[in-house]
Amino acid sequence: MPTASDITDFEAGLRGRLLHPGHPEYHDARTLYNAMIDKHPAVIVQCRNAADVIASVQFARNHDLLIAIRGGGHNGPGLGSCDGGLVIDLRLMQSVQVHPDEATVTVEPGCSQGDMDHASHAFGLAVPAGIVSTTGVAGLTLGGGHGYLSRQYGLTVDHLLEADVVLADGSMITASADRHPDLFWALRGGGGNFGVVVRFKFQARPVQMIYGGPVFWAVEHARTIMQWYRDFLPSAPPTLCTFLGLKTVPPSPPFPEAIWNRKICALISCFNGPEAAAKAALAPMLSDLPEPLFQHMGSMPFPAIQALFDPLLPPGLQWYWKGDFFNQLSDDAIDIHLHHAAKAPSALSLMHLYPIDGAVHDVAPEDTAWANRSATWSMVIAGIDADPAKAAELKQWARDYWQALHPHSSGGAYINFMMEEGQERIEATYGLNHPRLRQVKRRYDPDNVFRVNQNIRPG
């Protein structure tokens, strides 16, 4: 372990800040997005640049300190921190540069999706990402990245052009299709296993105004809506993303007070194109289904729909996530969904089915580490509440729900929707790509220095 003198010398060479127990800002800095997780690192380094990251990796290795990497800080199982080790906190690294002539966006790892959206929207561009603007770009990308634009354009990793990576030995390299292509392949879905990414360069896509928003139906209609949705999705144009949720209406604006705390089936849509085309594509939703309780669709800037759920999901809630991929939504699976959704333990607890068809399927499973290119949906079950006393109930509900549905899944899960679930689940997620990932890990991190993650062990 480092001495006080070691830490003082290390701190003197940083452009960022070093926090340790006893520092007045240590507690706030160590607090995680998911309040169900509580960790106490020995040192938190709030890095300002790549040089700080390199120094942090070298210091941790010299003093045998476990390393955790914190990007945007949105990780469900709290893998952006550790007990007794060193946290490389990247949240001060928040530069975004847009290059409109080549439609590229360069992003530092402390940025949220909202930071990236804000910068790119001014140029009529967007990088396909997730559905919550507070999500960190780094973790989202390294896990794969699916969201509103996936059906039209593919995953976030399908738009990664290059990445600057600090490796386990403290060196830094640029990975791209031409330089260190094995590492570049692994970064696109392999998580934080291979190094600390200090710069991402993405290809952006034309996105400006979209048409969309949520539509809610009483849960009594959920079976009809889920059956309609599974049949509608394959024929929907790729410019339309509609995901399905089994939820409870939060008791707060902008929802009408008359439907607060009602259990619902929701369809949330985003159409990237003209309003007239959007209304034509969405017309069956309003003509074929029962009268909704709430309809809030309209034209809006793309960043607006990305931030739609932000007020409902502030940092500091209790979270327990479980995920799976599905090829089909059978009647038997729908019955299981309805049975368990009816037992949701809180108003914020939910199940979402995100479509990952369309352009996601245009990339071969072996072309990136993200192997689940044939699945139709990525599911997340999330037990969420503000009250720590409900933690056990949230966990049990999510586990029971997942265990009942898992036999209907296609195998594996989106790693950004997993808690710490063990090697069997990790291997199932990467499938035939897992042995290759282990070989890349052996080349770039043979000692498994970067292991506070959904870990891929060196081959």
C-alpha positions in Angstrom: 0.0 0.0 0.0 1.2 3.5 -0.7 2.5 5.7 2.1 1.3 9.3 2.8 4.5 10.5 1.1 3.8 8.3 -2.0 0.4 9.8 -2.3 1.7 13.4 -1.9 4.3 12.8 -4.6 1.7 11.3 -6.9 -0.7 14.1 -6.4 1.9 16.8 -7.1 2.2 15.4 -10.7 -1.5 15.5 -11.5 -3.5 18.2 -13.3 -6.7 16.7 -11.8 -7.5 16.1 -8.2 -6.8 13.3 -5.7 -9.3 12.6 -3.1 -9.0 10.1 -0.2 -10.9 9.3 3.0 -10.9 12.4 5.2 -11.0 14.8 2.3 -14.2 17.0 2.5 -15.3 16.0 -1.0 -14.4 12.3 -0.8 -17.9 11.2 0.2 -19.7 12.9 -2.6 -17.1 11.7 -5.1 -17.4 8.1 -4.1 -21.2 8.1 -4.1 -22.6 6.0 -7.0 -25.6 6.5 -9.3 -27.1 3.3 -7.9 -27.5 3.9 -4.2 -27.9 0.2 -3.6 -24.1 -0.1 -4.0 -21.8 1.4 -1.4 -18.0 1.3 -1.9 -15.0 3.0 -0.2 -12.0 3.3 -2.5 -8.6 4.2 -0.9 -7.9 6.9 -3.6 -10.1 8.7 -6.2 -8.2 10.4 -9.0 -10.3 12.9 -10.8 -8.4 13.0 -14.1 -8.3 16.0 -16.4 -6.4 14.4 -19.3 -4.7 11.3 -20.6 -1.5 12.0 -18.7 -3.4 11.8 -15.4 -4.9 8.5 -16.5 -1.4 7.1 -17.4 0.0 8.3 -14.1 -2.9 6.7 -12.2 -2.5 3.3 -13.9 1.2 3.3 -13.2 0.7 4.4 -9.6 -1.9 1.7 -8.9 0.3 -1.0 -10.5 3.4 0.1 -8.5 1.5 -0.1 -5.3 -0.6 -3.1 -6.0 -3.9 -1.2 -5.9 -7.1 -2.6 -7.5 -8.2 -0.2 -10.3 -11.8 0.7 -11.1 -12.8 3.0 -14.0 -15.6 5.5 -13.7 -16.8 7.2 -16.8 -20.2 8.9 -16.8 -21.0 7.0 -13.6 -24.2 5.4 -14.7 -23.2 1.7 -14.1 -25.9 -0.4 -12.5 -23.8 -2.8 -10.5 -21.4 -0.1 -9.4 -18.4 -1.3 -11.4 -17.1 2.2 -11.6 -15.7 1.9 -8.1 -14.1 -0.5 -5.7 -13.3 -1.1 -2.1 -9.8 -0.2 -1.0 -8.4 0.4 -4.5 -7.9 3.4 -6.9 -10.8 4.8 -8.9 -9.9 6.5 -12.2 -12.7 9.0 -12.3 -13.0 10.5 -15.8 -16.0 12.8 -15.2 -13.9 16.0 -15.5 -12.9 14.9 -19.1 -16.0 16.3 -20.9 -14.8 17.8 -24.2 -16.9 17.1 -27.3 -15.7 18.2 -30.7 -17.9 18.0 -33.8 -16.4 17.9 -37.3 -19.4 18.6 -39.6 -17.5 18.3 -42.9 -16.8 14.6 -42.2 -19.8 14.1 -39.8 -17.6 12.9 -37.0 -17.8 13.5 -33.3 -14.8 13.2 -30.9 -15.8 12.6 -27.3 -13.9 12.4 -24.0 -14.9 9.6 -21.6 -16.5 11.7 -18.9 -19.3 12.9 -21.2 -22.9 11.9 -20.9 -25.1 11.1 -23.8 -26.7 14.5 -23.3 -23.3 16.3 -23.6 -22.8 14.5 -26.9 -26.3 15.2 -28.2 -26.2 18.8 -27.3 -23.0 19.4 -29.3 -23.9 17.3 -32.3 -27.5 18.6 -32.6 -26.4 22.0 -33.6 -25.0 20.5 -36.8 -28.1 18.3 -37.5 -26.1 15.2 -36.5 -26.3 12.5 -33.8 -24.4 9.5 -32.7 -26.7 6.5 -32.2 -26.8 5.8 -28.5 -29.2 5.0 -25.7 -32.5 6.4 -24.4 -31.5 8.3 -21.2 -29.4 11.4 -21.6 -27.6 11.1 -18.3 -26.0 7.8 -19.4 -22.2 7.9 -19.8 -20.9 7.7 -23.3 -18.0 5.5 -22.4 -19.8 2.7 -20.6 -22.7 2.8 -23.1 -20.3 2.5 -26.1 -18.0 -0.2 -24.6 -21.1 -2.3 -23.8 -22.6 -2.0 -27.3 -25.1 0.9 -27.2 -28.6 0.4 -28.4 -31.4 3.0 -28.4 -33.8 5.1 -30.5 -31.6 5.0 -33.7 -30.6 1.4 -33.6 -33.1 0.1 -36.1 -32.1 2.7 -38.7 -28.4 3.0 -38.1 -27.2 0.2 -35.8 -25.4 0.2 -32.5 -23.1 2.8 -31.0 -20.2 0.5 -31.5 -21.0 0.3 -35.2 -20.2 4.0 -35.3 -16.9 3.9 -33.4 -14.1 4.9 -35.8 -11.2 4.9 -33.3 -10.3 5.1 -29.7 -7.3 6.3 -27.7 -6.6 3.7 -25.0 -4.4 3.7 -21.9 -3.2 0.1 -21.5 -2.4 -1.9 -18.4 1.3 -1.1 -18.7 0.6 2.6 -18.8 1.3 3.1 -22.5 -1.3 4.7 -24.8 -2.3 3.6 -28.3 -4.9 4.4 -30.8 -7.1 1.5 -31.9 -9.0 1.6 -35.2 -9.7 -0.7 -38.2 -6.1 -0.1 -39.3 -4.2 0.2 -36.1 -4.4 -2.5 -33.4 -7.5 -4.0 -35.2 -7.8 -6.8 -32.7 -8.2 -4.4 -29.8 -10.6 -2.2 -31.9 -12.7 -5.3 -32.5 -12.7 -6.1 -28.7 -13.6 -2.6 -27.6 -16.8 -2.7 -29.6 -18.9 -4.5 -27.0 -16.2 -6.1 -24.8 -16.6 -3.5 -22.0 -13.8 -2.0 -20.0 -11.7 -5.1 -20.0 -8.8 -3.9 -22.2 -7.8 -0.4 -21.0 -9.0 3.1 -20.2 -10.5 4.8 -23.3 -9.6 8.5 -23.1 -11.0 9.5 -26.5 -13.7 8.1 -28.7 -14.2 9.1 -32.3 -17.6 8.4 -33.8 -19.3 8.6 -37.2 -22.4 10.7 -36.8 -25.7 10.4 -38.7 -28.2 13.0 -39.9 -30.8 13.5 -37.2 -32.5 16.7 -36.2 -36.2 16.9 -35.5 -38.0 13.6 -34.7 -41.6 12.7 -34.2 -42.4 10.6 -31.2 -43.1 10.3 -27.5 -45.1 7.9 -25.2 -48.5 6.4 -25.5 -50.0 4.7 -22.4 -52.8 2.1 -22.2 -54.5 0.6 -19.1 -52.7 -2.6 -18.2 -56.0 -4.5 -18.9 -55.1 -4.1 -22.6 -51.5 -5.2 -22.2 -51.9 -8.6 -23.8 -53.5 -7.1 -26.9 -50.8 -4.4 -27.2 -48.0 -6.9 -26.7 -49.3 -9.2 -29.4 -49.9 -6.3 -31.7 -46.4 -5.0 -31.1 -44.6 -8.2 -31.9 -46.5 -8.4 -35.2 -46.1 -4.7 -36.0 -42.4 -4.3 -35.4 -41.0 -6.4 -38.3 -43.0 -4.4 -40.8 -42.2 -1.0 -39.2 -39.9 1.2 -41.3 -36.3 1.3 -39.9 -36.7 5.0 -39.3 -39.1 4.1 -36.5 -38.1 2.8 -33.1 -40.9 1.8 -30.8 -40.0 0.1 -27.5 -42.5 -1.4 -25.1 -42.8 -1.0 -21.3 -44.8 -2.5 -18.5 -44.8 0.3 -15.9 -46.6 2.4 -13.4 -47.5 6.0 -14.1 -45.3 8.1 -11.8 -47.3 10.4 -9.4 -45.9 13.6 -10.9 -46.3 16.0 -13.8 -46.3 15.9 -16.8 -48.7 13.0 -16.3 -52.4 13.8 -15.6 -53.2 13.3 -11.9 -56.1 11.1 -12.9 -53.8 8.4 -14.0 -51.1 8.6 -11.3 -50.1 5.2 -10.0 -52.0 3.4 -12.7 -50.3 0.3 -14.0 -49.9 0.6 -17.8 -48.5 -0.8 -21.0 -46.6 1.8 -22.8 -45.2 2.2 -26.3 -42.5 4.9 -26.7 -41.7 5.9 -30.2 -39.1 7.9 -32.1 -39.4 8.4 -35.9 -36.4 10.1 -37.6 -38.0 11.8 -40.5 -40.8 14.2 -41.6 -43.9 14.5 -39.4 -46.2 13.3 -42.2 -44.2 10.1 -42.7 -44.1 9.5 -39.0 -47.9 9.9 -38.6 -48.4 7.4 -41.4 -46.0 4.9 -39.8 -47.6 5.3 -36.4 -51.3 5.4 -37.6 -51.9 1.6 -36.9 -50.9 2.2 -33.3 -53.8 4.6 -32.8 -56.3 2.9 -35.1 -55.8 -0.8 -34.3 -55.5 -0.5 -30.5 -57.9 0.5 -27.8 -58.3 4.1 -26.7 -55.1 5.1 -24.8 -55.1 6.7 -21.3 -52.4 9.1 -22.4 -50.8 10.2 -25.7 -48.0 12.7 -25.8 -46.5 12.3 -29.3 -45.3 15.2 -31.4 -42.4 16.8 -33.2 -39.3 17.7 -31.0 -35.5 18.0 -31.3 -33.8 14.7 -31.0 -32.1 15.7 -27.7 -35.6 16.3 -26.2 -36.7 12.7 -26.5 -33.3 11.5 -25.3 -33.9 13.5 -22.1 -37.6 12.6 -21.7 -37.1 10.2 -18.8 -34.3 12.1 -17.0 -36.4 13.8 -14.3 -37.9 10.4 -13.3 -34.5 8.8 -12.8 -32.2 11.0 -10.8 -29.0 9.7 -9.2 -29.3 8.1 -5.8 -32.2 5.7 -6.4 -32.0 2.0 -5.5 -31.6 -0.1 -8.7 -31.5 -3.8 -9.4 -31.3 -4.8 -13.1 -31.7 -8.1 -14.9 -31.5 -8.5 -18.7 -31.9 -11.0 -21.5 -32.1 -11.1 -25.3 -35.2 -12.5 -27.1 -35.9 -13.6 -30.6 -39.6 -14.1 -30.1 -42.4 -12.8 -27.9 -44.6 -15.8 -27.5 -48.1 -15.9 -25.9 -46.5 -17.9 -23.0 -43.9 -15.2 -22.5 -46.5 -12.5 -22.5 -48.4 -14.4 -19.8 -45.2 -14.4 -17.7 -44.7 -10.7 -18.3 -48.2 -9.8 -17.2 -48.1 -12.0 -14.1 -44.8 -10.5 -12.8 -45.4 -6.9 -13.9 -48.6 -6.9 -11.9 -46.4 -7.5 -8.8 -44.1 -4.5 -9.4 -42.9 -3.4 -6.0 -42.7 0.3 -6.7 -44.0 3.0 -9.0 -40.6 3.3 -10.8 -40.0 -0.5 -11.3 -40.4 -1.5 -14.9 -39.8 -3.9 -17.8 -38.7 -2.6 -21.1 -38.3 -4.4 -24.4 -36.0 -2.5 -26.8 -36.0 -3.5 -30.5 -32.5 -4.4 -31.8 -33.5 -5.6 -35.3 -33.1 -3.6 -38.6 -29.6 -2.3 -39.1 -28.3 -4.1 -36.0 -28.7 -7.3 -38.0 -26.7 -6.0 -41.0 -23.4 -6.5 -39.1 -22.2 -10.1 -38.7 -21.9 -11.4 -35.1 -18.1 -12.0 -35.6 -17.5 -8.5 -36.9 -17.6 -6.9 -33.4 -17.3 -8.3 -29.9 -21.1 -7.6 -29.5 -22.3 -11.0 -30.7 -26.1 -10.9 -30.4 -26.9 -9.8 -33.9 -29.8 -12.1 -34.4 -31.9 -11.1 -31.4 -35.0 -9.1 -31.9 -35.3 -7.5 -28.4 -33.1 -6.6 -25.6 -35.1 -6.8 -22.3 -34.4 -5.1 -19.0 -36.2 -5.7 -15.8 -35.4 -3.0 -13.3 -36.5 -2.8 -9.6 -36.2 0.9 -8.7 -37.2 2.9 -5.7 -35.8 5.8 -3.5 -36.3 3.9 -0.2 -33.2 1.7 0.8 -35.6 -0.4 3.0 -37.1 -1.7 -0.3 -33.8 -3.1 -1.7 -34.5 -6.7 -0.8 -38.0 -6.5 -2.3 -36.7 -4.9 -5.5 -34.1 -7.6 -5.9 -36.5 -10.5 -5.3 -39.1 -9.2 -7.8 -36.5 -8.7 -10.5 -34.9 -12.1 -10.0 -38.3 -13.9 -9.9 -39.4 -12.1 -13.0 -36.2 -12.9 -14.8 -36.1 -16.6 -13.8 -39.6 -17.1 -15.1 -38.8 -15.6 -18.5 -35.2 -16.8 -19.0 -36.2 -20.1 -20.6 -37.8 -18.1 -23.4 -34.7 -16.1 -24.1 -32.2 -16.5 -26.9 -29.2 -16.6 -24.5 -27.0 -14.0 -23.0 -27.8 -10.4 -22.1 -26.7 -6.8 -22.8 -23.8 -6.4 -20.4 -25.1 -2.9 -19.5 -28.2 -4.5 -18.1 -26.4 -7.0 -15.9 -25.5 -6.9 -12.3 -22.5 -9.0 -11.1 -23.8 -12.4 -12.3 -20.7 -14.5 -12.9 -18.7 -16.0 -15.7 -21.3 -18.3 -17.0 -23.5 -15.3 -17.9 -20.6 -13.4 -19.4 -19.7 -16.4 -21.6 -23.3 -16.8 -22.7 -23.4 -13.1 -23.6 -20.4 -13.2 -25.8 -21.0 -16.7 -27.2 -18.6 -17.7 -30.0 -16.7 -14.4 -29.6 -15.7 -15.2 -26.0 -12.6 -17.3 -26.8 -11.3 -14.5 -29.1 -12.0 -11.9 -26.5 -9.9 -13.9 -24.0 -7.0 -13.9 -26.5 -7.2 -10.1 -27.0 -7.3 -9.7 -23.2 -4.2 -11.9 -22.9 -2.3 -9.7 -25.3 -3.3 -6.3 -23.8 -4.0 -7.1 -20.2 -2.4 -10.4 -19.3 -2.4 -9.8 -15.6 -6.1 -8.8 -15.6 -5.4 -5.4 -14.1 -8.7 -4.2 -15.5 -11.0 -6.6 -13.8 -13.6 -4.4 -12.0 -16.1 -5.0 -14.9 -18.0 -7.8 -16.5 -14.7 -9.5 -16.6 -13.2 -11.4 -19.5 -10.3 -13.4 -18.1 -7.1 -13.6 -20.1 -6.9 -16.6 -22.4 
